[in-house]
Each structure stands twice: as C-alpha cells, then as structure tokens.
Amino acid sequence: MYNTKIAYKLFLGLSFFILVLQEKINAQIVIGTPNLAFSQACASDSFNTYSTTFVFSPESALNISNQFTIEISDADGDFSNPIAVFTSNPGTITTSPATLNFSLPITISGESYKIRIKSSSPVATSTNSIAFAAYYKIQDAPFTINNLVSTASYCSGGSYLLTIDNPGTGSNDSPLNYPSLTFNWYKETGPTTAVFISEETSLLVDEEGTYFVETNYGTCTSNSFSNRVTINEVITGEANAGISSSLGNPFCPGENFTTLSTLGGNSYQWFKDGLVIPDATNQMYQTNESGTYTVQVDLGSCSASGSIELISELFDASINVSEINTIENGESLSVIITTTANNPEFKWYLDDVLITGATEDNFEATEFGIYKVKVSETSGCISSREFLFEINEAYDPFPEVENIPNVISPNGDGINDTWVIPTQYLSGTNTKVLIMTNRGKVVLQTNDYLNNWPENDLSLSNVNQVFYYVITTIDNEPKKGSITVVK
C-alpha cells in the first residue's frame, strides 16, 4: 500500500513535468515579413545605418533568453549562406512591432539582396523581405584617367589604351587601390547621354569619341567617376596633343611644382617659350614657372603636338564662413577674408549686385541671399579669386501652431511637408503619438514626436491617402482625427 502511494505521487509529478515541458516545446511565434525603411541601401564610410520594422506574435511566447537576428542574403536573394548583420541582446525586445537598425558589410554589391528576421528562443524565421539594391561605396570620390589629359589620338588603323591612373597625380584617390571594385566604361552619345562599352579596368579604343569610366555601384549614385577623354583618329599629318596641369591653371607655385602631362606616345620633346627644354623627353614634365609650354609626341606612323599657357597664381586667400549659413531674422553674420595678396582690393556682392561702400576685408551681412566677394591682387602677379556663400533664414522645427492639421503635402517644397502639431504634444511633454493607415497598420508610435512625419517616401498608391492619429497626453486625454496626405 505504501509503495503504491509513492508510485502514484511519482506518476503525478512526472505527468506535471511532462505537461509543462510539452507546453514549452509547443510554444512558438510567428514573425511577419520585415518592412524596409528604405528603397535601396547605398552605404559608405559616412553613412551605413538602415532600419527594418517587423511584427511577431504572440509576445508571451518569447523566452527571456531570446535574441532577434537580421540576416542578409547574397546578391541574388539566396539565403544558402546568409550573413548576420545584427543580433539583439537577450531579452531586450519583448513587444511587437519592433524596429531594428543594422549596417551593411563592406563587401555588399548587388541589386537583389533580401533580409529576414530570426528568433532564437523559440526558434522562428520570418519570410524574406522584398528585394533591394545594396552597395558599399568603399571609394566615393572622383578619380583620373589618362593622367588627367583631356585628349588623345591614335594613328589610322591603330588604337589607344585608356587606363585608370594609379596612383595618379596630386590627391587622386585611385579606385584601383580597392581590389573588390569593378568598373563600367562609357562613350558619350550626347551632352547628357552615354552608351555602355565595357566592364574592364582599362579600355582599348579604336573608335573616335569621348570616353569615361565609373565605379560600378549599380543603381546607387556616387561620386566615383573619371574625367572625360576625347580620342581622335589621325589619318595624315599631326594630331592635337592636350596638356594638363596637375595643380590647375592658373597654378600656385607655393604648392610646389605642377606636373604637365600629355597623351601617351612613343617619344616626347618639351619646349618652353619656343625653346627646347634639355632632357625633357618624358610624358610628364614638372615646373614652377609661368610660360608657354609645348610638346611634340611621336605616335609611330603619325605625330601630335600640344600647347598650354601656364599662369602662376601668387597669393592665397580664405574666408571664415561656410558655403551655406543660417541666421535668425534681425541677426548678422560677420564675414572676414584673410589673404596674402599684395595691395588687395575687395568687392562684395549680394545676389550679383555690387554692395556700395563694401571695400574692406570684412563685412557684416544682415540680409538673406547669395553673397560673393572678389579678392584681387593689384600689384605683382595680378589675379583674383572669388568666394561664394549663402545666408538663409534659420528653420524652426517647432513653430507655434494652434490646431492639429488634417492635411499635409510631402512634396519637398518646404511647405506643409510634415505633420506639424502644437508644441504641447511634442518631444519633452511625454505625449504619445500614434499614426496608422486606414487598415490599422501602425506607421508611427512615439512618445518623442519631433514634427518629422513622414520621414520617408510613403509610396502612395492613390492620389490622396488617409491616415488616422491618436494623441494621448500625460493626463490620458486622447485626441483623434485623420490626416490626408496629398500626393
């Protein structure tokens, strides 16, 4: 009898344990498709933060050790070997919807990436996001080809090889320093149009035209592009050989020597003011003197010559304000020019109109508009430099408004672009602001509203779309209404 009671108690305890364990095993969540807060991801050293929002249910199924992970596919949207780009700390995300930020690896390059969300406890995986273009612009600056020479020639029946300079002259940031990059060569077909030619690191040209190359960042825009080079075929006689100056023209001899470069050929001879420069027989020639420089280039079965009137600029100048400045109405901006010019002369302009009486190296600007100051050296090397700067009225992100608006037009014209509400509901008042679609999908939920909705393109499918808001103050006094977004 005693053994029977013990066995019965053990049976009850084991059954209870199995039920608890079974309930834990059966606990699971469903993770919705991640919603992207961007249409394409064009990352760089200066910007590499993107966000995604997702829902999951039920919240009660999450274990305290759960972590959410964002995984990114390969460039074709395949998750056979995904990369984890973010993992949350255990137990930090407990409510739905959730928004996570992540950064792209520097190896990202393609047009059809996708992301997905995974949970660790319980284990679950969302469906894949929509495809998006993603590139990390590891090099995002203009670069040079053909030693920055704007022209080139080849003899009839021959060709000319265009190459990306590495390292090039001056501060050229050659993209060849980044082995993972690929390139697209183009030939101009009009003032603003071009046709794709090749994906190589160099281009062998046997057809006249103007050519340039860009780093391949797909649909992402970038500043990684080259100068243009116009190539001509020489049938008989001489071709025009362009000459470029690495420090520009006019150039400042205080910046050391400038390098003159011409097109590639078999041999070279440089001249200054019509006289042969001894031993100047390379494609490049360095100088710190003004003058008329010419070069003769042997192209094989034909030849080319070029000329440049090199002018030195003997003074430096700087301005103490930025290109874009803001001041309040009634305030002023103190502008000062510093220069080494001999007997300098100063002329100040507002919206291209000369400001009478403004002839000093400083000016107190009180009006909004585009300013220009021209600094001239009136003795020695007579030359001038210009500085442009703009003064705008400071933007007030929290203007005083009496009523909650029900219409906005986010078209980028600076007027009624965002939903601006009275200051008693803004950041610092602990007021809860909720905005949802007409289907009940939450698009904004915050206790720290900054008059900044919508921050992203809403991708409106209709001419006008209606959203609904609920504003709840710290005293739990709700205000409800609609917002019509005019496309």
JOKAWO-V666564 format. One record per residue. N is the residue number from 1. OMEGA is omega in whole degrees, 0 to 359 (none if undefined). NEAR is the number of other ideal C-beta (glycine too) atoms within 12 Angstrom. Layout:
n-><N,N>
omega-><OMEGA,OMEGA>
near-><NEAR,NEAR>
This chain:
n-><1,2,3,4,5,6,7,8,9,10,11,12,13,14,15,16,17,18,19,20,21,22,23,24,25,26,27,28,29,30,31,32,33,34,35,36,37,38,39,40,41,42,43,44,45,46,47,48,49,50,51,52,53,54,55,56,57,58,59,60,61,62,63,64,65,66,67,68,69,70,71,72,73,74,75,76,77,78,79,80,81,82,83,84,85,86,87,88,89,90,91,92,93,94,95,96,97,98,99,100,101,102,103,104,105,106,107,108,109,110,111,112,113,114,115,116,117,118,119,120,121,122,123,124,125,126,127,128,129,130,131,132,133,134,135,136,137,138,139,140,141,142,143,144,145,146,147,148,149,150,151,152,153,154,155,156,157,158,159,160,161,162,163,164,165,166,167,168,169,170,171,172,173,174,175,176,177,178,179,180,181,182,183,184,185,186,187,188,189,190,191,192,193,194,195,196,197,198,199,200,201,202,203,204,205,206,207,208,209,210,211,212,213,214,215,216,217,218,219,220,221,222,223,224,225,226,227,228,229,230,231,232,233,234,235,236,237,238,239,240,241,242,243,244,245,246,247,248,249,250,251,252,253,254,255,256,257,258,259,260,261,262,263,264,265,266,267,268,269,270,271,272,273,274,275,276,277,278,279,280,281,282,283,284,285,286,287,288,289,290,291,292,293,294,295,296,297,298,299,300,301,302,303,304,305,306,307,308,309,310,311,312,313,314,315,316,317,318,319,320,321,322,323,324,325,326,327,328,329,330,331,332,333,334,335,336,337,338,339,340,341,342,343,344,345,346,347,348,349,350,351,352,353,354,355,356,357,358,359,360,361,362,363,364,365,366,367,368,369,370,371,372,373,374,375,376,377,378,379,380,381,382,383,384,385,386,387,388,389,390,391,392,393,394,395,396,397,398,399,400,401,402,403,404,405,406,407,408,409,410,411,412,413,414,415,416,417,418,419,420,421,422,423,424,425,426,427,428,429,430,431,432,433,434,435,436,437,438,439,440,441,442,443,444,445,446,447,448,449,450,451,452,453,454,455,456,457,458,459,460,461,462,463,464,465,466,467,468,469,470,471,472,473,474,475,476,477,478,479,480,481,482,483,484,485,486,487>
omega-><181,180,179,179,179,180,180,179,178,179,179,180,180,179,179,180,180,179,179,180,180,179,179,180,183,181,179,178,174,181,181,178,180,179,184,177,182,178,174,184,181,188,177,178,184,180,179,178,181,184,176,179,180,176,175,183,356,179,184,183,181,172,184,181,187,173,174,181,172,177,177,183,170,186,179,180,182,182,178,178,184,176,176,181,175,172,182,174,182,173,183,181,186,183,180,3,180,178,181,175,178,179,182,171,182,180,183,178,179,188,188,176,174,173,173,181,177,173,184,184,3,181,177,180,179,168,184,176,172,181,179,176,180,178,170,185,184,174,187,181,177,180,187,170,175,181,178,176,189,180,176,181,173,180,182,181,181,181,179,182,174,181,174,182,177,7,186,183,176,184,181,177,185,177,176,175,183,189,183,186,172,190,177,177,182,171,181,175,180,181,182,183,180,179,180,182,190,179,186,176,175,183,176,187,173,179,182,178,178,188,174,182,177,171,185,172,175,182,176,175,180,176,183,180,185,169,177,176,178,185,181,174,179,181,175,175,185,175,178,178,179,176,177,177,185,179,180,179,7,179,181,181,176,178,180,186,170,182,175,182,176,182,182,179,180,179,188,169,181,179,173,182,175,182,179,174,183,176,177,187,178,179,181,177,181,179,172,183,173,177,176,182,176,180,173,183,176,181,182,179,176,183,180,176,180,182,176,175,187,183,179,178,193,180,177,177,178,180,189,181,179,178,178,182,177,175,175,176,182,177,179,178,181,183,182,176,175,184,175,183,174,181,186,176,184,173,183,182,171,184,177,176,181,179,183,176,180,185,182,179,178,181,178,184,182,184,176,178,180,183,173,173,180,179,183,172,189,175,185,176,185,181,182,175,180,175,177,172,186,177,179,176,182,180,179,182,182,179,178,174,184,188,175,183,178,176,172,180,183,182,175,180,178,181,176,181,181,181,184,184,180,187,181,179,188,181,180,181,181,177,180,179,180,177,181,177,178,174,177,179,182,178,176,176,186,171,186,186,186,181,189,178,359,178,183,178,182,181,184,178,179,177,176,179,184,173,180,181,171,178,182,182,180,177,180,176,184,171,184,176,182,176,176,180,181,185,none>
near-><7,8,9,10,11,12,13,14,14,14,14,14,14,14,14,14,14,14,14,14,13,12,15,15,15,12,22,22,32,21,41,25,22,38,29,33,28,31,19,26,39,30,32,26,15,13,16,24,18,33,24,37,33,37,26,32,20,17,20,17,25,31,23,15,16,32,27,45,33,40,34,41,28,24,23,16,24,19,22,10,12,23,28,24,35,31,21,27,16,18,17,17,33,22,19,25,28,33,28,35,18,35,24,35,26,21,21,36,31,30,23,24,41,33,46,35,45,33,38,25,24,26,20,28,27,31,19,30,34,22,24,33,29,41,36,36,35,31,34,28,24,27,37,36,44,39,39,36,42,29,36,45,39,34,28,19,13,26,22,38,24,40,29,41,35,22,16,30,31,25,16,26,28,30,37,27,20,27,13,21,32,26,34,29,35,29,27,21,14,11,8,6,11,21,17,19,26,21,17,18,27,25,32,19,35,21,18,23,28,31,41,34,41,35,39,32,35,26,19,30,17,27,20,35,29,40,30,29,40,27,39,32,26,31,16,11,17,22,35,28,43,33,38,38,38,31,28,20,25,24,33,29,23,16,20,15,22,35,34,43,42,44,42,36,34,19,19,32,29,38,27,24,17,12,14,17,24,11,10,24,21,21,31,29,35,24,31,23,19,24,26,22,39,32,38,28,38,26,33,21,20,27,26,40,30,35,23,34,19,34,23,28,32,26,30,22,28,18,31,20,27,16,15,17,26,20,25,16,14,10,18,18,29,18,33,22,35,21,30,21,29,18,16,28,26,34,29,35,24,25,16,15,15,17,25,10,10,24,19,18,25,21,31,19,32,20,24,24,23,22,37,30,38,28,33,26,27,18,14,16,25,19,29,24,30,20,30,24,30,24,31,23,19,17,16,14,15,21,17,13,19,11,14,28,25,22,23,33,24,29,17,11,11,12,13,22,24,32,36,31,34,23,21,24,35,29,19,14,23,19,30,25,39,29,36,22,25,19,11,13,19,25,31,34,24,26,20,17,34,23,31,23,29,27,20,20,16,31,19,21,11,14,11,19,26,23,34,26,36,26,33,22,20,15,14,12,14,17,24,18,22,23,37,24,35,23,18>
